[in-house]
Each structure stands twice: as C-alpha cells, then as structure tokens.
C-alpha cells in the first residue's frame, strides 16, 4: 500500500463494543464545552490544564506498574 492510497478502517465498520452500536445515537450531547472535561483538568481560562493531565497519567501508570509488580511477585512466590 502506498502512502497515497486510502486507508481502510481496521474494524471494517463494525462497532468495537456494544456501546458503540447501541447508544451512539442516543448518547447525550452537552451544549456546554466546559462539561466535556472534568473540572479538575480545567485551567480557569476555558482550557485544559495539560500538566495536571500528565501528572494524573503518570500517577496512573505508576500505580498500574506497582500492581503488576505485586501480582508478579505473589505469583513468583507460589
């Protein structure tokens, strides 16, 4: 496939989850742009505080790695 050819969708148009097929037409759409992101990520000027998002993502990755290490350690000790 060359760079200029049209890419085909990976899932060939089928929904990835039941949520995608059942609720997309009836999903509530918020008229307020501020409601699209949690208030903890809003910066007070109508934007998103990317530093807070990055900190939370880092914290989530660290927690995930700790949990994985804990599970592997408990599995190894069996």
N, CA, C and O atoms as CSV, one atom per row, in Angstrom:
chain,resi,resn,atom,element,x,y,z
A,1,UNK,N,N,0.852,-1.176,0.000
A,1,UNK,CA,C,0.000,0.000,0.000
A,1,UNK,C,C,0.894,1.235,0.000
A,1,UNK,O,O,1.783,1.368,0.842
A,2,UNK,N,N,0.659,2.112,-0.925
A,2,UNK,CA,C,1.464,3.324,-0.983
A,2,UNK,C,C,0.906,4.365,-0.007
A,2,UNK,O,O,-0.177,4.205,0.556
A,3,UNK,N,N,1.661,5.403,0.166
A,3,UNK,CA,C,1.277,6.463,1.083
A,3,UNK,C,C,0.005,7.160,0.610
A,3,UNK,O,O,-0.754,7.680,1.429
A,4,UNK,N,N,-0.232,7.176,-0.676
A,4,UNK,CA,C,-1.345,7.932,-1.227
A,4,UNK,C,C,-2.643,7.140,-1.347
A,4,UNK,O,O,-3.683,7.707,-1.682
A,5,UNK,N,N,-2.595,5.847,-1.081
A,5,UNK,CA,C,-3.812,5.050,-1.135
A,5,UNK,C,C,-4.676,5.339,0.089
A,5,UNK,O,O,-4.179,5.729,1.146
A,6,UNK,N,N,-5.953,5.141,-0.078
A,6,UNK,CA,C,-6.881,5.381,1.029
A,6,UNK,C,C,-6.778,4.249,2.047
A,6,UNK,O,O,-6.841,3.075,1.680
A,7,UNK,N,N,-6.624,4.590,3.299
A,7,UNK,CA,C,-6.523,3.585,4.349
A,7,UNK,C,C,-7.900,2.993,4.642
A,7,UNK,O,O,-8.904,3.705,4.649
A,8,UNK,N,N,-7.936,1.712,4.878
A,8,UNK,CA,C,-9.174,1.029,5.222
A,8,UNK,C,C,-9.316,0.989,6.735
A,8,UNK,O,O,-8.315,0.849,7.438
A,9,UNK,N,N,-10.535,1.108,7.256
A,9,UNK,CA,C,-10.718,1.025,8.705
A,9,UNK,C,C,-10.319,-0.349,9.229
A,9,UNK,O,O,-10.540,-1.363,8.568
A,10,UNK,N,N,-9.734,-0.375,10.414
A,10,UNK,CA,C,-9.255,-1.627,10.978
A,10,UNK,C,C,-10.387,-2.599,11.287
A,10,UNK,O,O,-10.242,-3.807,11.098
A,11,UNK,N,N,-11.504,-2.078,11.759
A,11,UNK,CA,C,-12.583,-2.978,12.141
A,11,UNK,C,C,-13.659,-3.069,11.068
A,11,UNK,O,O,-14.753,-3.561,11.343
A,12,UNK,N,N,-13.387,-2.622,9.892
A,12,UNK,CA,C,-14.275,-2.682,8.722
A,12,UNK,C,C,-15.682,-2.167,9.014
A,12,UNK,O,O,-16.658,-2.687,8.474
A,13,UNK,N,N,-15.788,-1.173,9.844
A,13,UNK,CA,C,-17.072,-0.531,10.086
A,13,UNK,C,C,-17.925,-1.172,11.155
A,13,UNK,O,O,-18.986,-0.643,11.485
A,14,UNK,N,N,-17.503,-2.281,11.703
A,14,UNK,CA,C,-18.296,-2.894,12.764
A,14,UNK,C,C,-17.944,-2.242,14.086
A,14,UNK,O,O,-16.781,-1.909,14.314
A,15,UNK,N,N,-18.923,-2.052,14.967
A,15,UNK,CA,C,-18.631,-1.408,16.248
A,15,UNK,C,C,-17.696,-2.255,17.102
A,15,UNK,O,O,-17.790,-3.483,17.113
A,16,UNK,N,N,-16.797,-1.590,17.814
A,16,UNK,CA,C,-15.836,-2.290,18.653
A,16,UNK,C,C,-16.461,-2.802,19.939
A,16,UNK,O,O,-16.046,-3.835,20.464
A,17,UNK,N,N,-17.441,-2.098,20.440
A,17,UNK,CA,C,-18.098,-2.504,21.679
A,17,UNK,C,C,-19.603,-2.413,21.499
A,17,UNK,O,O,-20.075,-1.730,20.590
A,18,UNK,N,N,-20.368,-3.092,22.354
A,18,UNK,CA,C,-21.819,-2.958,22.274
A,18,UNK,C,C,-22.271,-1.516,22.475
A,18,UNK,O,O,-23.288,-1.105,21.916
A,19,UNK,N,N,-21.528,-0.744,23.264
A,19,UNK,CA,C,-21.882,0.645,23.500
A,19,UNK,C,C,-21.875,1.426,22.199
A,19,UNK,O,O,-22.729,2.283,21.975
A,20,UNK,N,N,-20.900,1.125,21.336
A,20,UNK,CA,C,-20.790,1.850,20.073
A,20,UNK,C,C,-22.014,1.661,19.190
A,20,UNK,O,O,-22.446,2.599,18.520
A,21,UNK,N,N,-22.575,0.456,19.184
A,21,UNK,CA,C,-23.693,0.193,18.287
A,21,UNK,C,C,-25.031,0.607,18.892
A,21,UNK,O,O,-25.926,1.032,18.161
A,22,UNK,N,N,-25.186,0.494,20.212
A,22,UNK,CA,C,-26.488,0.720,20.826
A,22,UNK,C,C,-26.759,2.168,21.214
A,22,UNK,O,O,-27.878,2.652,21.045
A,23,UNK,N,N,-25.766,2.855,21.723
A,23,UNK,CA,C,-26.026,4.125,22.381
A,23,UNK,C,C,-25.454,5.347,21.679
A,23,UNK,O,O,-25.572,6.452,22.208
A,24,UNK,N,N,-24.855,5.201,20.538
A,24,UNK,CA,C,-24.229,6.376,19.936
A,24,UNK,C,C,-25.262,7.392,19.474
A,24,UNK,O,O,-25.029,8.596,19.577
A,25,UNK,N,N,-26.385,6.935,18.973
A,25,UNK,CA,C,-27.401,7.876,18.502
A,25,UNK,C,C,-28.124,8.537,19.658
A,25,UNK,O,O,-28.616,9.656,19.513
A,26,UNK,N,N,-28.202,7.874,20.803
A,26,UNK,CA,C,-28.942,8.415,21.932
A,26,UNK,C,C,-28.034,8.972,23.017
A,26,UNK,O,O,-28.516,9.397,24.067
A,27,UNK,N,N,-26.725,8.975,22.780
A,27,UNK,CA,C,-25.809,9.491,23.788
A,27,UNK,C,C,-26.056,10.980,23.988
A,27,UNK,O,O,-26.207,11.715,23.012
A,28,UNK,N,N,-26.102,11.440,25.243
A,28,UNK,CA,C,-26.358,12.858,25.486
A,28,UNK,C,C,-25.191,13.722,25.003
A,28,UNK,O,O,-24.022,13.396,25.212
A,29,UNK,N,N,-25.534,14.797,24.372
A,29,UNK,CA,C,-24.531,15.742,23.901
A,29,UNK,C,C,-24.674,16.995,24.748
A,29,UNK,O,O,-25.748,17.592,24.821
A,30,UNK,N,N,-23.592,17.381,25.379
A,30,UNK,CA,C,-23.622,18.536,26.252
A,30,UNK,C,C,-23.479,19.816,25.435
A,30,UNK,O,O,-22.581,19.906,24.597
A,31,UNK,N,N,-24.340,20.806,25.657
A,31,UNK,CA,C,-24.198,22.066,24.940
A,31,UNK,C,C,-23.065,22.930,25.491
A,31,UNK,O,O,-22.618,23.865,24.826
A,32,UNK,N,N,-22.598,22.621,26.704
A,32,UNK,CA,C,-21.550,23.409,27.332
A,32,UNK,C,C,-20.182,22.786,27.043
A,32,UNK,O,O,-19.976,21.613,27.355
A,33,UNK,N,N,-19.247,23.531,26.460
A,33,UNK,CA,C,-17.934,22.959,26.173
A,33,UNK,C,C,-17.152,22.636,27.441
A,33,UNK,O,O,-16.287,21.760,27.418
A,34,UNK,N,N,-17.436,23.324,28.547
A,34,UNK,CA,C,-16.717,23.075,29.794
A,34,UNK,C,C,-17.057,21.723,30.378
A,34,UNK,O,O,-16.270,21.173,31.149
A,35,UNK,N,N,-18.198,21.176,30.034
A,35,UNK,CA,C,-18.605,19.902,30.592
A,35,UNK,C,C,-17.946,18.721,29.893
A,35,UNK,O,O,-18.162,17.577,30.295
A,36,UNK,N,N,-17.165,18.963,28.880
A,36,UNK,CA,C,-16.525,17.876,28.171
A,36,UNK,C,C,-15.320,17.329,28.924
A,36,UNK,O,O,-14.904,16.199,28.665
A,37,UNK,N,N,-14.759,18.081,29.831
A,37,UNK,CA,C,-13.635,17.600,30.624
A,37,UNK,C,C,-13.942,17.832,32.097
A,37,UNK,O,O,-14.634,18.788,32.446
A,38,UNK,N,N,-13.425,16.956,32.968
A,38,UNK,CA,C,-13.666,17.131,34.399
A,38,UNK,C,C,-13.117,18.474,34.891
A,38,UNK,O,O,-12.153,19.003,34.338
A,39,UNK,N,N,-13.733,19.004,35.914
A,39,UNK,CA,C,-13.315,20.307,36.425
A,39,UNK,C,C,-11.893,20.293,36.955
A,39,UNK,O,O,-11.242,21.337,36.967
A,40,UNK,N,N,-11.389,19.152,37.392
A,40,UNK,CA,C,-10.021,19.113,37.907
A,40,UNK,C,C,-8.998,19.385,36.807
A,40,UNK,O,O,-7.855,19.730,37.107
A,41,UNK,N,N,-9.385,19.236,35.544
A,41,UNK,CA,C,-8.474,19.475,34.429
A,41,UNK,C,C,-8.677,20.834,33.771
A,41,UNK,O,O,-7.929,21.181,32.857
A,42,UNK,N,N,-9.644,21.598,34.195
A,42,UNK,CA,C,-9.872,22.915,33.609
A,42,UNK,C,C,-8.924,23.921,34.244
A,42,UNK,O,O,-8.654,23.868,35.443
A,43,UNK,N,N,-8.424,24.833,33.427
A,43,UNK,CA,C,-7.412,25.767,33.922
A,43,UNK,C,C,-7.966,27.135,34.319
A,43,UNK,O,O,-7.184,28.013,34.683
A,44,UNK,N,N,-9.257,27.348,34.264
A,44,UNK,CA,C,-9.832,28.622,34.664
A,44,UNK,C,C,-9.937,29.630,33.540
A,44,UNK,O,O,-10.586,30.663,33.700
A,45,UNK,N,N,-9.318,29.357,32.417
A,45,UNK,CA,C,-9.387,30.252,31.265
A,45,UNK,C,C,-10.141,29.608,30.115
A,45,UNK,O,O,-10.071,30.084,28.982
A,46,UNK,N,N,-10.861,28.528,30.396
A,46,UNK,CA,C,-11.606,27.837,29.367
A,46,UNK,C,C,-10.822,26.752,28.665
A,46,UNK,O,O,-11.312,26.147,27.711
A,47,UNK,N,N,-9.609,26.498,29.125
A,47,UNK,CA,C,-8.766,25.477,28.502
A,47,UNK,C,C,-8.565,24.299,29.421
A,47,UNK,O,O,-9.227,24.174,30.451
A,48,UNK,N,N,-7.655,23.446,29.040
A,48,UNK,CA,C,-7.345,22.247,29.818
A,48,UNK,C,C,-5.941,22.395,30.386
A,48,UNK,O,O,-5.010,22.779,29.679
A,49,UNK,N,N,-5.799,22.087,31.663
A,49,UNK,CA,C,-4.504,22.122,32.325
A,49,UNK,C,C,-3.765,20.831,31.975
A,49,UNK,O,O,-3.963,19.804,32.626
A,50,UNK,N,N,-2.922,20.881,30.958
A,50,UNK,CA,C,-2.242,19.688,30.479
A,50,UNK,C,C,-1.254,19.128,31.488
A,50,UNK,O,O,-1.010,17.922,31.508
A,51,UNK,N,N,-0.686,19.980,32.321
A,51,UNK,CA,C,0.242,19.492,33.344
A,51,UNK,C,C,-0.481,18.588,34.340
A,51,UNK,O,O,0.061,17.560,34.746
A,52,UNK,N,N,-1.692,18.957,34.734
A,52,UNK,CA,C,-2.475,18.123,35.646
A,52,UNK,C,C,-2.827,16.799,34.980
A,52,UNK,O,O,-2.790,15.751,35.624
A,53,UNK,N,N,-3.164,16.840,33.710
A,53,UNK,CA,C,-3.479,15.614,32.973
A,53,UNK,C,C,-2.256,14.713,32.934
A,53,UNK,O,O,-2.364,13.510,33.175
A,54,UNK,N,N,-1.095,15.282,32.632
A,54,UNK,CA,C,0.141,14.489,32.581
A,54,UNK,C,C,0.489,13.904,33.937
A,54,UNK,O,O,0.908,12.749,34.021
A,55,UNK,N,N,0.323,14.683,35.004
A,55,UNK,CA,C,0.606,14.164,36.341
A,55,UNK,C,C,-0.308,12.994,36.678
A,55,UNK,O,O,0.144,11.984,37.217
A,56,UNK,N,N,-1.591,13.128,36.361
A,56,UNK,CA,C,-2.535,12.049,36.634
A,56,UNK,C,C,-2.232,10.811,35.792
A,56,UNK,O,O,-2.359,9.686,36.276
A,57,UNK,N,N,-1.832,11.012,34.539
A,57,UNK,CA,C,-1.473,9.876,33.702
A,57,UNK,C,C,-0.233,9.168,34.242
A,57,UNK,O,O,-0.174,7.939,34.263
A,58,UNK,N,N,0.751,9.944,34.674
A,58,UNK,CA,C,1.959,9.370,35.252
A,58,UNK,C,C,1.622,8.590,36.514
A,58,UNK,O,O,2.107,7.475,36.704
A,59,UNK,N,N,0.789,9.175,37.382
A,59,UNK,CA,C,0.384,8.508,38.613
A,59,UNK,C,C,-0.359,7.200,38.305
A,59,UNK,O,O,-0.150,6.195,38.984
A,60,UNK,N,N,-1.217,7.211,37.295
A,60,UNK,CA,C,-1.955,6.010,36.921
A,60,UNK,C,C,-1.009,4.932,36.392
A,60,UNK,O,O,-1.169,3.754,36.713
A,61,UNK,N,N,-0.025,5.331,35.583
A,61,UNK,CA,C,0.953,4.364,35.086
A,61,UNK,C,C,1.763,3.763,36.220
A,61,UNK,O,O,2.021,2.560,36.235
A,62,UNK,N,N,2.169,4.609,37.179
A,62,UNK,CA,C,2.942,4.117,38.315
A,62,UNK,C,C,2.118,3.142,39.151
A,62,UNK,O,O,2.628,2.106,39.577
A,63,UNK,N,N,0.863,3.462,39.386
A,63,UNK,CA,C,0.003,2.560,40.151
A,63,UNK,C,C,-0.183,1.239,39.423
A,63,UNK,O,O,-0.184,0.178,40.047
A,64,UNK,N,N,-0.341,1.297,38.095
A,64,UNK,CA,C,-0.514,0.094,37.311
A,64,UNK,C,C,0.735,-0.778,37.385
A,64,UNK,O,O,0.641,-1.993,37.553
A,65,UNK,N,N,1.906,-0.151,37.260
A,65,UNK,CA,C,3.148,-0.912,37.327
A,65,UNK,C,C,3.361,-1.522,38.705
A,65,UNK,O,O,3.827,-2.656,38.816
A,66,UNK,N,N,3.021,-0.775,39.765
A,66,UNK,CA,C,3.142,-1.332,41.116
A,66,UNK,C,C,2.224,-2.531,41.302
A,66,UNK,O,O,2.623,-3.538,41.887
A,67,UNK,N,N,0.996,-2.425,40.806
A,67,UNK,CA,C,0.051,-3.533,40.923
A,67,UNK,C,C,0.548,-4.745,40.131
A,67,UNK,O,O,0.449,-5.878,40.601
A,68,UNK,N,N,1.076,-4.507,38.943
A,68,UNK,CA,C,1.609,-5.592,38.133
A,68,UNK,C,C,2.788,-6.252,38.828
A,68,UNK,O,O,2.879,-7.478,38.874
A,69,UNK,N,N,3.691,-5.445,39.368
A,69,UNK,CA,C,4.847,-5.992,40.074
A,69,UNK,C,C,4.412,-6.793,41.292
A,69,UNK,O,O,4.985,-7.843,41.586
A,70,UNK,N,N,3.418,-6.309,41.989
A,70,UNK,CA,C,2.900,-7.025,43.153
A,70,UNK,C,C,2.303,-8.370,42.754
A,70,UNK,O,O,2.542,-9.380,43.415
A,71,UNK,N,N,1.533,-8.382,41.683
A,71,UNK,CA,C,0.942,-9.635,41.220
A,71,UNK,C,C,2.001,-10.610,40.745
A,71,UNK,O,O,1.906,-11.806,41.021
A,72,UNK,N,N,3.012,-10.119,40.032
A,72,UNK,CA,C,4.081,-10.991,39.577
A,72,UNK,C,C,4.885,-11.542,40.752
A,72,UNK,O,O,5.292,-12.704,40.746
A,73,UNK,N,N,5.107,-10.703,41.753
A,73,UNK,CA,C,5.840,-11.156,42.940
A,73,UNK,C,C,5.065,-12.231,43.665
A,73,UNK,O,O,5.636,-13.247,44.061
A,74,UNK,N,N,3.761,-12.022,43.848
A,74,UNK,CA,C,2.946,-13.032,44.541
A,74,UNK,C,C,2.855,-14.308,43.703
A,74,UNK,O,O,2.815,-15.405,44.260
A,75,UNK,N,N,2.822,-14.184,42.400
A,75,UNK,CA,C,2.779,-15.360,41.533
A,75,UNK,C,C,4.099,-16.127,41.598
A,75,UNK,O,O,4.116,-17.358,41.611
A,76,UNK,N,N,5.205,-15.378,41.637
A,76,UNK,CA,C,6.531,-15.993,41.659
A,76,UNK,C,C,6.766,-16.745,42.958
A,76,UNK,O,O,7.449,-17.769,42.960
A,77,UNK,N,N,6.211,-16.255,44.072
A,77,UNK,CA,C,6.436,-16.878,45.390
A,77,UNK,C,C,5.594,-18.137,45.600
A,77,UNK,O,O,5.816,-18.857,46.574
A,78,UNK,N,N,4.664,-18.415,44.743
A,78,UNK,CA,C,3.815,-19.608,44.923
A,78,UNK,C,C,4.568,-20.865,44.839
A,78,UNK,O,O,3.986,-21.942,44.971
